[in-house]
Amino acid sequence: MADSPKAPSCPPVLGLFQKRIEGDDALLRLAKLRFEEAGLGAEFYAETTAELAHLLDFRPETPLPSVAHLPRWIDLFDRSHRQLIGEFAEASKDRIMGLVIHDQGRAGSQMDDYTSFLRGIDARLQETGGPFLFVEYAHGLDPEVFCRLFEKMRDLGRISCCVDVGHLAIRLVRDVFGRTHPGLDIFSVRPETPELPDLIDDLQAAVQAARPLALPVIARLCRIGKRMHLHLHDGHPLSTASPFGVSDHLGFSARIPLPFSYQGRNWLDPIFGPAGLAEIIRLSLHLLGSARLTFSLEVHPEGGRLPLGEESSLFRHWTDRTNAERMNHWLRLLQEYGRLVQKMCTEGVSLETA
């Protein structure tokens, strides 16, 4: 009897590893424990090399790689910032797989300079055996420009891209809506906007168009054939769920509340949802395979609370454990999405071409 097809292996799945909720290092000890329970690797956010060194002390004891997201203000056009990347690389050598930085809005208009800076960083990383540097789609560049940037740098051994699927979708939603409503930014429309009932059909049409538009961009970047890092989170222009005032970094099962009924519901689905997440996983696995991919869950806290159970002992010195329970709720959310991604990779995702 013929062997049954072997299920595809799952790329490393990481999660956002930082406090994001006020408290002491007991929160990081709780995060370490919850990440180990779920088999998640860590994506650390650090402003300084000292902060990264401190966070690495709490690195989950799993066989998965770690990534460090560097300060969002790093600008490759600033020589001192390029030097700082080298300092992070040297300080974390042999302890992390990759560094992540944001792209810059000037990258498109000054592409030759931008790629030259990255070539210099690549040479230094290859010489020292440093980690990969992943440049994240973060500032809403024209996706065509972002793709051309990395196609132009396909020969660089230590430089690749980080595809933030939420940021990409947000840009595409804005573009589609702008074609039907020139001069009106979709993200200026809020649930309390009086004109929302008149705009909701076009707004939702833009949301629904973003998912099929994002997949070819992801595919094009995968076809470069290099190691790639994907930030996984959802979003919606009407979302007010994030305490940080952004319209993304939502979970894939989030519900965006509406102040009125629309198509029989008083809530909306996010851009991708679980089905869109499955499409992203299917496509990237098909084109790159698990050895050249890492997934990282960038889902932010949603404000709930979850009792600590046996882990209450970590917080004996706390008189008010509200924030500990908020952290625990967020970590449970990351666990659930991590397991969903792992399951989609190994069980439920067909590898037919999307």
C-alpha positions in Angstrom: 0.0 0.0 0.0 1.3 3.5 -0.9 2.5 5.7 1.9 0.1 8.6 2.7 1.4 12.0 1.8 3.6 13.5 4.5 2.2 16.5 6.2 4.3 19.6 5.7 6.5 20.6 8.6 5.7 23.9 10.4 8.0 26.8 10.2 9.0 28.3 13.5 6.1 30.2 15.0 7.1 33.1 17.2 5.1 35.5 19.4 5.5 39.1 20.5 7.5 38.9 23.7 7.4 42.0 25.7 5.3 43.4 28.6 3.0 45.9 26.8 1.3 45.9 30.2 2.7 47.8 33.2 4.4 45.7 35.7 7.8 44.2 36.8 9.7 41.2 35.4 7.2 38.7 36.9 5.3 39.4 33.7 8.2 38.2 31.6 8.5 35.1 33.7 4.9 34.4 33.0 5.5 35.0 29.3 8.4 32.6 29.3 6.2 29.9 30.8 3.3 30.4 28.5 5.5 30.5 25.4 7.1 27.2 26.5 3.7 25.6 27.0 2.7 26.5 23.5 6.0 25.8 21.8 6.4 29.4 20.6 9.6 31.2 19.9 10.1 34.9 20.9 10.2 38.1 19.0 11.7 40.6 21.4 11.2 44.4 21.1 14.2 46.4 22.4 15.3 50.0 22.3 18.9 49.4 23.5 21.4 46.5 23.4 21.1 46.5 27.2 17.4 46.0 27.1 17.8 43.2 24.5 20.3 41.5 26.8 17.9 41.7 29.7 15.0 40.3 27.6 17.2 37.4 26.4 17.5 36.3 30.0 13.8 35.3 29.7 14.1 33.6 26.4 11.7 30.6 26.2 13.5 27.3 26.5 12.3 25.9 23.2 14.4 24.8 20.2 12.9 27.7 18.1 14.9 30.7 17.0 14.4 34.2 18.4 14.2 37.5 16.6 14.8 41.0 17.9 12.7 43.9 16.6 14.9 47.1 16.8 13.6 50.6 17.6 11.0 51.8 15.1 12.9 55.1 14.7 15.9 53.5 13.1 16.6 55.3 9.8 19.1 53.8 7.3 19.8 57.2 5.9 21.4 58.1 9.3 25.0 56.7 9.6 24.8 56.5 13.4 21.6 54.4 13.0 23.4 52.0 10.6 26.2 51.7 13.2 23.6 50.9 15.9 22.3 48.0 13.8 25.9 46.6 13.8 26.0 47.0 17.6 22.8 45.1 18.0 24.1 42.4 15.7 27.4 42.1 17.6 25.7 42.1 21.0 23.2 39.4 20.1 25.5 37.3 17.9 24.8 33.5 18.2 21.7 34.2 20.4 19.1 35.3 17.8 18.4 34.4 14.2 17.4 37.8 12.9 17.0 41.5 13.5 13.9 43.4 12.3 13.8 47.1 11.3 11.1 49.2 9.7 11.4 50.4 6.1 11.5 54.2 5.3 9.2 56.2 3.2 12.2 57.6 1.3 13.2 54.1 0.2 11.2 54.4 -3.0 12.4 57.9 -4.1 16.0 57.2 -3.0 16.3 53.5 -3.9 19.9 53.5 -5.0 21.1 55.0 -1.7 18.8 52.8 0.3 20.1 49.6 -1.3 23.6 50.8 -1.0 23.2 51.2 2.7 21.8 47.7 3.0 24.7 46.3 0.9 27.1 47.8 3.4 25.3 46.3 6.3 25.1 42.9 4.5 28.9 42.9 4.0 29.4 43.6 7.7 27.0 40.8 8.8 28.5 38.3 6.4 32.0 39.2 7.7 31.1 38.8 11.3 28.6 35.9 11.0 25.9 38.1 12.3 22.1 37.5 12.2 19.8 38.1 9.3 18.4 41.6 8.9 14.8 41.7 7.9 13.4 45.0 6.6 9.7 45.2 7.5 6.9 46.5 5.3 5.8 49.1 7.8 5.5 52.7 6.3 2.9 51.9 3.6 5.2 52.1 0.6 3.7 51.3 -2.7 3.8 47.4 -2.7 5.3 47.5 -6.2 8.2 49.6 -4.9 8.8 47.3 -1.9 8.9 44.3 -4.2 11.4 45.9 -6.6 13.6 46.9 -3.6 14.1 43.3 -2.6 14.2 41.9 -6.1 17.1 44.3 -6.6 18.9 42.9 -3.5 18.2 39.2 -4.1 22.0 38.6 -4.1 22.5 39.8 -0.5 23.1 36.9 1.8 22.0 38.5 5.1 19.3 40.9 4.0 15.7 40.0 3.4 12.2 41.3 4.0 9.7 41.0 6.7 6.2 40.9 5.2 3.8 42.4 7.7 0.6 41.1 6.3 -1.5 43.5 8.4 0.4 46.6 7.3 0.2 45.5 3.7 -3.5 44.9 3.9 -4.1 48.3 5.5 -2.3 50.0 2.6 -4.4 48.1 0.0 -7.6 48.9 1.8 -6.7 52.6 1.7 -5.9 52.4 -2.0 -9.1 50.7 -3.0 -11.3 53.0 -1.0 -9.4 56.1 -2.2 -10.3 55.2 -5.8 -14.1 55.5 -5.0 -13.8 58.4 -2.6 -10.9 60.6 -3.7 -9.6 62.8 -1.0 -11.3 60.9 1.9 -8.9 58.8 4.0 -10.7 55.6 5.0 -8.9 55.8 8.3 -10.5 59.1 9.2 -13.9 57.2 9.2 -14.7 56.0 12.7 -17.6 54.1 14.1 -19.1 57.3 15.4 -18.7 59.1 12.1 -22.3 60.3 11.1 -21.7 59.5 7.4 -20.6 55.9 8.2 -24.0 54.3 7.2 -23.7 55.8 3.8 -20.1 54.8 3.4 -20.2 51.3 4.9 -20.8 49.4 1.6 -17.8 51.0 -0.1 -15.7 50.6 3.1 -16.5 46.9 3.3 -15.9 46.5 -0.5 -12.4 47.9 0.1 -11.8 45.6 3.0 -12.9 42.5 1.1 -10.7 43.5 -1.9 -7.5 43.7 0.2 -7.2 40.0 0.9 -7.0 38.9 -2.8 -4.7 41.8 -3.6 -2.3 41.0 -0.8 -1.6 37.4 -1.8 0.2 38.2 -5.2 2.5 40.6 -3.3 3.4 38.0 -0.8 3.9 35.5 -3.6 6.2 37.8 -5.5 8.4 38.3 -2.4 8.4 34.6 -1.7 9.6 33.9 -5.3 12.8 35.8 -4.6 13.7 32.6 -2.9 15.4 33.9 0.3 14.6 33.3 3.9 11.6 35.5 4.8 9.9 36.6 8.1 6.2 37.1 8.2 4.4 39.2 10.8 0.9 37.8 11.3 -1.9 39.9 12.5 -5.2 41.2 11.3 -6.9 44.6 11.1 -9.8 46.7 10.0 -10.1 50.5 9.4 -13.0 50.7 12.0 -11.1 48.9 14.7 -10.8 50.7 18.0 -9.9 47.5 19.9 -6.2 48.4 20.3 -5.2 50.5 23.3 -2.5 51.9 21.1 -4.9 53.6 18.7 -4.0 51.6 15.6 -6.3 49.8 13.2 -4.3 46.6 13.0 -2.5 44.1 15.3 -5.8 42.4 15.8 -6.4 38.7 16.2 -7.8 36.8 13.2 -11.0 36.0 15.0 -11.6 39.6 16.2 -15.0 41.2 15.9 -15.2 44.9 15.1 -18.3 46.4 16.8 -20.7 48.6 14.8 -23.1 51.1 16.3 -25.8 49.9 13.9 -26.9 46.7 12.2 -25.3 45.9 8.9 -26.3 42.8 6.9 -28.0 41.5 10.0 -25.0 41.9 12.4 -23.7 44.7 14.6 -20.1 43.7 14.1 -17.7 43.2 11.2 -15.0 40.6 10.5 -11.4 41.7 10.1 -9.6 41.8 6.8 -8.2 38.3 6.7 -9.9 36.2 9.3 -8.9 32.5 9.8 -9.6 31.7 6.1 -7.2 34.5 5.0 -4.6 33.3 7.5 -4.8 29.8 6.0 -4.3 31.3 2.5 -1.2 33.1 3.6 0.3 30.0 5.2 -0.6 27.8 2.2 0.9 30.2 -0.3 4.2 30.9 1.6 4.8 27.3 2.4 4.2 26.2 -1.2 6.6 28.8 -2.5 9.4 28.8 0.2 9.0 25.7 2.3 9.3 25.6 6.1 13.1 25.9 6.2 13.1 29.4 4.8 10.1 30.8 6.7 9.4 32.1 10.2 6.0 33.3 11.3 5.6 35.8 14.1 2.3 36.7 15.8 2.1 40.4 16.3 -1.3 40.4 18.0 -1.7 43.1 20.7 -3.6 42.8 24.0 -7.3 43.1 23.7 -8.0 44.2 27.3 -9.5 41.0 28.9 -8.5 39.3 32.1 -7.7 35.6 32.9 -7.1 34.2 36.4 -3.5 33.1 37.0 -4.2 29.7 38.5 -1.0 28.0 39.6 1.1 30.9 38.3 -0.3 33.1 41.1 3.0 32.3 42.9 4.9 34.4 40.5 3.0 37.5 41.7 3.1 37.0 45.5 4.7 40.4 45.9 1.8 42.1 44.0 -1.1 43.5 46.0 -3.2 44.2 42.9 -2.9 41.4 40.2 -5.1 43.1 37.6 -2.3 43.6 35.2 -1.0 40.1 35.7 -4.4 38.8 34.7 -4.4 41.1 31.7 -1.0 39.8 30.7 -2.2 36.2 31.2 -5.2 36.8 29.0 -3.0 38.2 26.2 -0.6 35.3 26.5 -3.5 32.9 26.2 -4.6 34.6 23.0 -1.0 34.3 21.6 -1.1 30.6 22.6 -4.4 30.0 20.8 -3.2 31.7 17.6 0.1 30.0 17.7 -1.6 26.6 17.9 -3.9 27.6 15.1 -0.9 28.4 12.8 0.8 25.2 13.8 -2.3 23.2 13.0 -2.8 24.9 9.7 0.8 24.1 8.7 0.7 20.5 9.7 -2.9 19.4 9.2 -5.4 21.6 7.6 -3.6 23.5 4.8 -3.5 22.2 1.3 -0.3 22.9 -0.6 -2.0 23.4 -3.9 -1.1 26.7 -5.6 -3.3 29.5 -4.3 
